[in-house]
Amino acid sequence: MIKGIGKGIGKKKKGLTPKQMKFLAEIKEFISKNGYSPSYEEIKQMTNMRSKSNVHAYVQELKKRGYIDDIPYSRRSIVVL
């Protein structure tokens, strides 16, 4: 098992706002097309967000709600659960 990944596995998923659903859908689509997860910069461009800190906040919220996980200190490490 990769260190750090899997902390979100088994968490009960909570509902998402429409913006969060769109954000998650963009990540899923990117991964299905490319075979790897998008960078924060790519997510920022796909979702028309103004800053990577907004992307980070959305990623953290989706992790908290149990929809995604990532590998700490690794690039392109978002995993959809």
CORSUL-V288175 format. One record per run of one state. SS is the DSSP state (hx for helix, st for strand, lp for the rest). FROM is the first residue (numbers start at 1). LEN is the number of residues. If there is no record, write none. Layout:
SS_FROM_LEN, SS_FROM_LEN
//
This chain:
lp_1_17, hx_18_17, lp_35_5, hx_40_8, lp_48_4, hx_52_13, lp_65_3, st_68_2, lp_70_9, st_79_2, lp_81_1
//
